[in-house]
């Protein structure tokens, strides 16, 4: 089974956004072919669980991972960072072999 961890900062942001929306089960994470390096992360709200979702629960929040993304995300950490005026979810993924210059896509 693949392992994915969620930092406290990411959990707080997931909780905050779900509270603002007023509904939702958690964060949905998948990957799609995209960009100049091969793949990009796709983040969405999980309003319902799919039968094949892998659910990671940590710090009181749930992240729903698409099964086809498991191998690429194995060992990753989901964090939420603030850098200047930018705030975003960051993936620390040990499987990444290369990233594009803008950081939007990666290859494994």
C-alpha positions in Angstrom: 0.0 0.0 0.0 1.3 3.4 -0.9 2.1 5.9 1.8 1.2 9.6 1.7 1.6 12.0 4.6 -0.2 15.3 5.4 1.5 18.1 7.3 -0.2 20.0 10.0 -0.3 23.1 7.8 -1.9 21.2 4.9 -4.5 19.7 7.3 -5.4 23.1 8.7 -5.8 24.5 5.1 -8.0 21.6 4.0 -10.1 22.0 7.1 -10.4 25.8 6.6 -11.4 25.4 2.9 -14.0 22.7 3.7 -15.4 24.9 6.5 -15.7 27.8 4.1 -17.4 25.6 1.5 -19.8 24.2 4.1 -19.5 20.7 2.8 -17.1 18.1 1.5 -15.3 15.0 2.8 -11.8 16.1 2.1 -9.2 16.8 -0.5 -9.0 14.6 -3.7 -5.5 14.1 -5.2 -4.7 12.7 -8.6 -2.2 13.2 -11.4 -2.7 13.8 -15.1 -0.5 13.8 -18.2 0.4 17.5 -18.6 3.1 20.1 -19.0 6.6 19.8 -20.4 7.8 17.2 -17.9 5.0 14.6 -18.1 2.5 14.9 -15.2 0.9 17.4 -13.0 -0.9 17.2 -9.7 -4.7 17.6 -9.7 -6.4 18.8 -6.5 -10.1 19.0 -6.1 -12.7 18.6 -3.3 -13.9 15.1 -2.5 -17.7 15.5 -2.1 -18.2 11.7 -2.2 -15.9 8.7 -2.1 -15.4 6.5 -5.1 -15.2 2.8 -4.5 -11.6 2.6 -5.5 -10.3 5.7 -3.7 -7.5 5.2 -1.2 -8.2 7.3 1.8 -5.4 8.8 3.9 -6.5 10.3 7.2 -4.1 12.4 9.3 -4.5 15.4 11.6 -8.3 15.0 11.5 -8.6 15.4 7.7 -9.0 13.0 4.8 -7.2 12.9 1.4 -8.7 10.8 -1.3 -6.2 9.4 -3.7 -7.0 8.1 -7.1 -5.7 4.6 -7.5 -3.8 5.3 -10.7 -1.8 8.0 -8.8 -0.7 5.8 -6.0 2.5 4.6 -7.4 3.6 8.1 -8.4 2.7 9.6 -5.0 4.1 6.8 -2.8 6.2 8.3 0.0 5.0 11.9 -0.8 4.3 14.6 1.8 1.5 17.1 1.2 2.3 20.5 2.7 0.8 23.9 2.6 3.3 26.8 2.2 3.4 30.5 2.1 6.1 32.2 0.1 5.7 35.9 -0.1 2.2 36.5 -1.5 1.9 33.0 -2.8 0.1 30.2 -0.8 -0.2 26.8 -2.2 -0.1 23.0 -1.6 3.3 21.6 -2.2 4.1 18.0 -2.8 7.5 16.6 -1.6 7.6 13.6 -3.8 10.6 11.3 -3.6 9.7 9.7 -6.9 10.1 12.8 -9.0 13.1 12.4 -11.4 12.7 15.8 -13.1 10.6 19.0 -12.9 9.9 21.7 -15.5 11.3 25.1 -14.8 8.0 26.6 -13.7 7.3 23.7 -11.3 4.0 22.9 -12.8 4.8 19.4 -14.0 7.1 16.5 -13.2 8.3 13.1 -14.4 8.8 9.9 -12.5 
